[in-house]
C-alpha cells in the first residue's frame, strides 16, 4: 500500500474538506439545523495533548514519513486541568464552536530539538543540514479564529531545513511530518532521527526505506 507524504496528505484532506463542507451545507439546508444537531462542530482543534514516547516511520516518494505517538494523553475527560493549560498555551479557549470536518487532532508537546545523524558510534555525524522537514503549523489558522476566509486550512503546511527550525516551529510541529533528504546523500547509508524533549529525554529512531 502506497504511503502519502504529509504534503500529499494535506492536499487530499483539503479536497475532502471542501467536498464535505459543500455536502454538509446541502444536507443542513434541506434536513436539519446546525444549532440543533451540532454536526461537525467542535470547540478545540486539538482535543488531546501528549508528550511523544514512540515514533513510527515509513518511506514514500523520496521522503521519510514520521508519526509521533504518546503513552499518556491529556483531554477534557482525562486530566482536564492539564489539557486546558496546554489548550491556552496553543491559543484555544473553547469559548465557541466551529466547523471542522473529521475528528480533532492530537498535539505532541515538549519537543525542543530535532536532528538527523548518519552512521553510528564514533563514525556518527550530524547531517541535519541535508534534510527538509514538512509539517503542519496550525497557529495562523487558530489565530484567525478558525476561519478559512482569513487563513486557508491548507496554507498551514510548512517546509524548512531541519537546522532552521525555530522554537515556534518545534512547538507547533504536527503529529505527522515528513523528512526529505537532499539528493547528495547516500541512499544506502544508515540515518537516525533524534528528537530532544524537555526534561532531558530523547526519542531515537532509525530511518529506513
N, C-alpha and C positions, 0 to 999 in steps of 0.2 A: 504493500500500500504506500502511495506516494505521500511524503510529509511536506506540508506547506511551510514556507518561511513566514516570519511574523509580518513582513510586508504584504505577502500574498494573502495571509490570513486577514489582515486589516481591510484590504481591498474587498475581499469576498464578504466580510462582515458588513461593510458599508453598503454593498449591493443588497444584502439580505435586510439590513436596517431600513433602507429606502422602500423596498418592496413590501416589507412587513408593515411599515408605517402607513403606506397607502391602503393596504388591506384592512388595518385596524380602523382607520378613519371611515372607510366604506362601511365596514360592519357596524361601527358605532352610529353612523348616520342612519342606518336602516333598522337597527335592532335593539340598541341599548344606550345607556347614558354612562359616561366615564365616571361621573361622580357617584353613581350607584354601584358600579362593578369594581372600580379601581383597577381595571385590567391594564397590565403593563405599566403601572405606575409604582415607583419606589421612592424612598426617602434618602437613600445613600447609594452612590455609585459603587463604593467599596463596602461590602456587607460583612467582610471578615478580614482581620489583620493577623499576621503571624511572622515569627522570626524563622527564616529559612533553615531547615535542618537536612534537607535532601535535594539532590539535583539530578534530574533526568535529562538526557540529551539524545538527539538524533542528528541526521545529516541529510540535507536536501538542497538541490540547486546551488551547490558550492558553498553552503553555509551550515554552521552548526546551530541546531535549534535547541535552545535550553529552556527548561521549565523548572521553577522553584516550588518546593512543597515544604510544609511545616509539620510539626508534631502537635503543637497546641495552637488553636485558633481562637481569637477573641471576637465575639459578636454581641449583638444586643441580648441574646439569650444566654450567653456564656461569658462571664466577666465583663458585664456591660459597662462598668466604670472605666476599665482599661480600653474597651472598644471606643467609648465616647472620647477618651483622651486622644487616641490615635486619630479618630474622625476629625476632631477640632484641629489637630496638627495639619491635617490634609485639606482643611477648608470646608469640611462638610458638617453641617449643624442639624440636619434632619428636620428643618422647620417647614418644608413644603415638599410635596410630591412632584415628580417629573416623569415624563415618559421615557422608558428605557426598554428596548426590545431585547429579550433574553435575560438570563439571570445576572445579578450584580457581580462585580469582580472581587477576587481575593487579592489583597495587597501585602507583599513582603515588606518588612521593615527592618531597620537596624543594619543596613548594608553601608559600609564606609569605604570600601575599596574593591577593585576587581582587576585581575591581571592574568595573562596567559604566558606560560613558560614552555620552552622547548627542551627536550632531553630530561635527564633526571640525575640526581646526585650531584657530584662535582661538575658534571657537564651541563647542568641546568642553566638556562639563560632566559632573561625576560624578553619576550618578543611581542609585547602588548602593542607596540607602535605599528605592527603589521596587521592588526585586527580592527575591523569596524563593527561596532555594535549597533543593532537596530532594535528599538524598543518603543513602547507607547507611553508618552508623558501626558497624563490627563489633566495636569494642573491648569492649562489655559481653558479647557472645557468646563472644569468646575468653577474657575474664577468668573467665567462668563455666564454663570447661572444655569449651566447645562443646556445652553441654547445653541443649536446648530446655526441659528441666524447670525450669531456673533463669532463663534469659533466652530468650524466644522469638526465633526467627530473624527473623521479620517485624517485631518491635518495634525493630529496629535502624534503621529508616527515620527520618530526622530532617529537620525543616524549620525554617529560621531566616531572618531577614532577612540579606541579604548583608553588611550593615555590622556585624552582630552575630556573625560567625564568629570563634571563638576560635582560639588556636594549636592546641588539641586538635582542633577541627573541621577545620582545614586539614590537619593531619597525617593524619586518618582519612578525608579526602574520598575517595569511591569513584571508580572509573574512569569510571563513568557517573553523571551527575547532571542535574537539571533546574533551569531558571531561569524563574520565573513573574513577569511584570511586573504591577504594580498597574494596575487599570483606568484610573487617572487619566493614564497615559502615552499619548502619541500613538503609535498602532499603525503609522503610516506613517513615523515618524522612523527615523533611522539609529542603531543601537546597536552598540557594540563591547565585547566581553569582553576584559579584560586579566588575565592570570594571572602573578603575580610568582613567580620561582623563586630558590632560593638561588644565590649567585654573581652576582647582578645581571641574570640573563637574564629575559626576559619573553615570554610567548606572547600573541599578539593575533589575535582572530578576529572578523569582522563577523557579528553575529547577524541572520539573515534568515528570513523566513517562506516 
